[in-house]
Amino acid sequence: MALEDLISNPKLELLGALLVIVSVFVVAIQTLPGLGEAAIALDDIEDIICGFFAIEYGIRWYVNNLRPTYLFQPLAIIDLLSISPLALRAIMMQDEYDVYDLGFGFGMEGGLVPESVDAGPLVLLKLLRILRLQRFLLDFETFREFEMVIGMKPTQIRPYQLQVARVVLSLFTLFIISSGLIYLTEAGRNPDIPDFFSAMYFGLTTLTTVGFGDISPVTPEGRLVVSLSIILGVTIIPVQLGNLAEAFMLDQRQMKSDSDESYIMTSSSICNACGAEPHRIDAKFCWKCGKPMVKSTSSKRINK
């Protein structure tokens, strides 16, 4: 029971979310050339983050009685992908492999990509950790607990905020993964995409269909990724923005409805026929017996 309470603690969940964001930035910085000793520190940070996710994954499986079916749940698969880079790096370093040995062909040409096991496919695997953030948006109760941990009052948390968070996270996830695929297919072959930050810039202009023309894909795989990104950009982004606008409008209507219903103007008079009260100040008939109401000269505003 103690482990169940620990793994479901919203504060631990918040720590995991922060580590996901930190991990994305670490991965992006690791693709920069000429890091020197900083690369060692970044590797240590990456190993710590991956170790945290590995321990969390083990605890979650344990509290689920080590059931094999748990391993095939969507969130469990995402958790496994989050820790796979550490295992792959360990295997590759032990066997003295480099990225060529993976058979993907994303190698080192012209020194554009640091020669390390973090290049190519491992970068994409690390970026897939962004999918872990979906666990906070499963339902309103989970989202409410997360919002309360970051300091929001229960009265400040509204259902529309969950919809807004889902839209923003969906767009951010699409942006990060598409940028990762661009880096995977173009880095080392395209001199205009030497690092992940360049891939992010190109991914943003592709998804938003801006296309300044200063960067273009040079590999068949890269052209395929860019084509799919453009299709997703012109189909998903408008729909998501529409959902965002709809969420705001629904909240405004809900707030207006709550305001209209939060107060009822009532008359202090009592029905002479049946004695029922209170009544709306503009009531002409009793709400209980239907007899005509005698107007009262005094009124009061009652809060529900």
N, C-alpha and C positions, 0 to 999 in steps of 0.2 A: 504494500500500500504506500510505503514511503517513496518508492521509486515512481509509482504512478503519480503521486502528488508532485514529485520533482519534475517529471517530464511534461506534465500539464501545467506547470507554473507559468503564468503569462510573462513574468520577468525573464525566465529562461528563453521563452519564445522570442522575446524582444531582443535578447542578446544574439540569438541565432540569426534574426533578421539583419541586425547591424553587421554581423560577420559576413553575411552574404554581400552586402553593399561594399564592405571593405575588400572582400575577395575580388569583386569586379574591378575595382581600382588597382589592386595589386597586380592582377593579370594584365591589365592595360599597360602599367608601368614596366612590367617584366619584358614586354616586347620592344622596348626602346633600346637602341644600341648604345654601347659604351657606358654601361652602368658601373662596371668595376666592382668594388667591394659592396656597393649597395645591392647588387644582385644576390649576394649571400644573405643579407638581411631580409630581402623580399622572399627568398626561398624559405627562410625560417618562419616568417609570418604565414606564408602559405601552408607550411607543414602544421603549424599550430591550429590554423583554421580548419584544415582537413582533419586533424586529430580530434578536434571538438565535434565535428560532424560525425566522425566514426564512432565516438563514444555515445553520442546521442542516438545514432542508428542502432547500436547494440542494445541500449536500454529500452528503446521503443519495441524492439523485437522481443526482448526478454519479458516485458510487461504484457505482451500479447502471447505469452506462454510458448514462445519459440515456434509458433505455428507456421508451417511452410506457406500457407495461403497468404500470410501477412506480406511476404516478400513480393507478391504480385499485385499488391494494392498500388494505385497510382502514386500516392505520396511516398510510399516505401521505395518505389523504383527511382523517384527523384532523389531521395536521400542516398540511395546506393550510387547514383551517378555523381553525387556531390563528393563522395569519398574515393571514387575510382581513380582520379588523377594521382593520388598519393600511392596507391598500390601499383599503378602502371609505372610511375617514376621509379619506384623501388626496384621493380623487375628490370626495367631498362638500364638503370645504373648498375645493378648487380651484374648483368650480362654484358655491360659496356656497349649497349646499343645506342645509336643516334636516330634521328627522325627518319633517316633513309630506310632503316631496318623495319619500320612500320609498314612500308610498302605503299604509302600514300603519295610519295613523290613531291612532297612540299619541302624542298631542301633549301640549302644555303647557297644562294647565288649572289656574288658581289658583296657579301657581308651585310645584306639587307636585314636578315633575321638572325638574332643571336643563336649560335650553335648550342642548343641545350635541349633537354627533353621537354621543355615547356612550349616548344614551337608546335605549330600545326594542330593536329587533332586534340592534344591535351589542352590547348587554349580554349577550344570550343567546349570540351567537357567541363572545364571550370566555369565557363560562362553559363552553362545550363543550370548552375546553382540558383540563378535568378528565379527559377520555377518554384523554389522552396517557399517563396513569399506568398504563393497561392493559398497556403494553409491558413493564413490569417483572414481570408475572404470567403471561407466556406459558407458561413451563415452569419446572421446579424449578431448572435450571441458571442461567437468567437471574435468578431470584429469589435464588439463593444468592450470585451475584456482587454483586448489589445489597446484600444483607445484610452481606457481608464489607466492602464499601466503608464502611458506616456503623459498622464496628467490631466486628461479631460474629465469633466464632471459628467455623471450619467445623464443629467438633464440637457447637456450640450450635444449628446450623441444622437443623431437622427438617421433613419434608414437611408436617406438619399446619399449620405456620406459613404456608405458601403458601395453604392453604385458608382460614385465618383472614383473611389479607390480602385474598383475593379477595372474601370475604363483606363485610368492612368497606368495601372500596373500592366494591363494588356498591351498598351502602346509601348511602354518601356521595355517589356519583355520582347516584343516583336523587333524593336530597334536593336537591342543588345544581341539577340540571336542572329538576326540578319547581318549585323556588322561582324559577328564572329565567323559566319559562313563566308563573308567576303574576304576576311583576313585569311581564313583557311585555304581558300582557293587562289588568292592573288599574292599573298606575301611571299617574297623570295623570287617572284617572277615579274611582278609589276613594280617598277621603280617609284611609282607614285604612291604606293601603299607599303611603306617600309615598317609600319608599326600599327598597333590596334587603334590608336587615335586617328590616324589617317583613314582607317577602315570605318570608324564611327562617323567621321565627316562624310565619307562617300555614302555610307548607309543612310544617313539622315537625308542627304539630298536625293537619294534614290527613292526612299519611302515617301517623301513629301512630293515626289515627282518634279522637283525644282530643276535638277540637272544642269549645273553651271557649265559642264563640259570640260572642266580642268582635269578631271580624273575619269578614266574609262577602263573597263575590264579588258584584259589581254588574253585570258585563258578561256577555253570553252566552258569549263566549270563555273568560272566567274561570271560569264555572260548569262549562264542559266540562272545563277543565284540572283543576279541583278534583274533579270526578266521576271522571276517570281516575286522579287521584292516590289517591283513596280506594280504588278497585278495586285498584290496584297495591299499596297499603299492606296491604290485607287478604289479598292473595295472595302477594306476593313476600317481604315482611318475615318472616312466620312460617316460610316455607321456608328463607330465608337463616339465620335464627336456629337452625333445626333443623340445617342444615348445619354451623353453627358448633359446636353442642353435639356433633354427631357427630364433628367433627374433633378436639375435645378428648378424647372417649372413645376414639377410635382411637389417639391418641397415648398415652393412659394404658395401653391394652392393649399397645401396641408396647413401651413402656418396661418393662412387667412381663415381657413375653416376652424382651426383651433381658437383663433382670436374671436371669431363670431360666436363660438359655442362656449367660450370660457366665462362669459358673462351673460346673464339674462336680466333684462330690465323687468322688474316685477312691481306690481301694485301692492300696497300694504293692506288693501281691502280684502275682506273675507266674503265668500259667497253667502248671501243671506239665506239661500235655500238649503245648501248642504254643508256649509262651513268649510269648504275646501280652500286651501291656500298653498303656495302663492300663485299669483296670476301675472301674466305679462301686462305691462302698463297700457298696452293698446288692446287688451282683451275685451271683447264685447259680450262674450258668453263664458260661463264657467266651464273649465276644462273637464270637470267631473260629471256634473249633472246637466249641463247645457242650458241652464237658465240665464237670462240676461244679467250682466254685471252692473253694479252701481259704481260709478266712477269715484275714485278717492282722490283727494287733493294732494296727498303725500305719496312719495315713491322711494324706493331704495334699490341699489345695484348689488345683487347677490353674486358672489364668486362661487362657481361650481367647485 
